[in-house]
Amino acid sequence: MASAVVAATPVTVPADAGWISTGITVSAGQALTISSRGYVITAPIPNFHRPGEFKSASGPAGQTTESTCGAVEASLPPEILAITGPCALGDAYFGELIGRVGTTTFRIGASDVITAPAAGVLELAVNDLANTYGDNAGTFIVLFR
């Protein structure tokens, strides 16, 4: 049985943490109303700075003007991919808020409602290459109602 979402359950998702448990157990198909706020950076600013814009920074929707993480991953030479690791979720943007239940990973972005794709504990992360979370900064606050 899914645990009830307590009114206004906040979850902090640091950009450099990888997967964070929400402590919320969901049933497959269960809809959750959420709101997410915050700003994250998924790469060192000097490496990706453009005058007047921070290419590696985003809100929960991710870096929507850039390629998805999977497109970048596919372009990396094998020796670089061995260092960076694969994307947490290939079809999501860098910096996008993503979710996972068990082994099923899915996009959340700036959505107001998500539907659990499987039963289990809901986890959240900022999308990035698996071994590159250490250079990230910022936080998303996700509120479940």
C-alpha positions in Angstrom: 0.0 0.0 0.0 1.3 3.5 -0.9 2.2 5.8 2.0 0.0 8.9 2.1 1.6 12.1 1.0 1.5 14.4 4.0 0.1 17.8 3.2 3.0 19.9 1.8 5.8 17.3 2.0 9.0 19.1 1.0 12.0 17.3 -0.4 15.4 19.0 -0.9 17.3 17.8 -4.0 20.9 19.0 -4.0 22.4 19.1 -7.6 25.6 17.3 -6.4 23.9 14.5 -4.5 22.7 12.0 -7.2 19.5 10.1 -6.2 17.6 11.3 -3.1 14.8 9.3 -1.5 11.6 11.2 -0.9 10.5 8.7 1.7 7.2 8.5 -0.3 6.1 5.0 -1.3 3.9 5.1 -4.4 1.7 2.7 -6.3 2.0 2.2 -10.0 -0.3 4.8 -11.7 -0.6 6.9 -8.6 -0.8 10.6 -9.4 1.1 13.1 -7.2 0.7 16.9 -7.3 4.0 18.6 -7.0 5.7 22.0 -7.4 9.4 22.5 -7.8 11.6 25.5 -7.3 15.2 26.2 -7.4 18.2 26.6 -9.7 21.1 24.2 -10.4 24.4 24.3 -12.2 25.6 21.0 -13.7 29.1 22.0 -14.8 31.8 24.4 -13.7 30.8 27.9 -14.8 34.2 28.7 -16.4 33.9 25.7 -18.7 30.5 26.6 -20.1 30.0 30.3 -19.6 28.6 32.4 -22.4 28.5 36.2 -22.0 25.2 37.1 -20.5 24.1 33.4 -20.0 25.1 30.4 -18.0 24.8 27.5 -20.3 25.1 24.9 -17.5 22.4 26.4 -15.3 18.7 25.7 -15.1 15.5 25.5 -13.2 13.6 22.2 -12.9 12.8 22.0 -16.6 16.5 21.6 -17.3 18.7 23.2 -19.9 16.1 23.1 -22.6 18.1 25.1 -25.2 20.8 22.5 -25.3 21.0 18.8 -26.3 19.5 16.1 -24.1 22.0 14.3 -21.9 21.7 11.2 -24.0 22.6 13.1 -27.2 25.8 14.4 -25.5 26.5 11.0 -24.1 26.3 9.5 -27.6 28.8 12.0 -28.9 31.4 11.3 -26.3 34.5 9.2 -27.2 34.6 5.9 -25.3 37.6 7.0 -23.2 35.7 10.1 -22.0 32.5 8.2 -21.4 34.5 5.8 -19.2 35.3 8.8 -17.0 31.9 10.6 -17.0 29.7 7.5 -16.9 26.2 7.4 -18.5 23.4 9.8 -18.1 21.0 9.3 -15.2 18.3 9.7 -17.9 19.3 10.0 -21.5 16.1 11.5 -22.9 16.1 14.3 -20.3 18.0 17.6 -20.4 21.0 18.3 -18.2 19.8 19.9 -15.0 16.2 18.6 -15.4 14.4 17.2 -12.3 14.0 13.5 -12.8 12.4 10.7 -10.8 13.0 7.0 -10.2 10.9 4.2 -8.8 12.7 1.0 -8.5 14.6 0.6 -11.8 12.2 2.9 -13.8 13.5 6.4 -14.4 11.4 9.2 -15.8 11.3 12.9 -16.5 9.6 15.3 -14.1 10.9 18.7 -15.2 8.6 21.6 -14.2 5.5 19.3 -14.2 2.6 20.0 -11.8 1.5 16.4 -11.6 3.5 13.2 -12.0 2.2 9.7 -12.4 4.2 6.9 -10.7 5.4 4.5 -13.4 5.9 1.6 -10.9 5.4 0.8 -7.3 8.0 1.6 -4.7 9.9 4.4 -3.1 10.1 7.6 -5.2 13.6 9.0 -5.6 14.6 12.3 -7.2 17.7 13.7 -8.8 19.1 16.4 -11.1 19.9 14.9 -14.5 23.6 14.6 -15.3 26.3 12.2 -16.3 26.7 9.6 -13.5 30.2 10.4 -12.4 30.0 14.2 -12.8 27.7 15.2 -9.9 30.7 16.4 -7.8 31.0 19.7 -9.8 27.3 20.6 -9.6 25.8 23.3 -7.4 22.4 24.5 -6.3 19.2 22.8 -5.1 15.7 22.1 -6.1 12.9 22.1 -3.4 10.1 19.8 -4.5 6.8 20.1 -2.6 4.4 17.1 -2.8 0.7 17.8 -2.0 
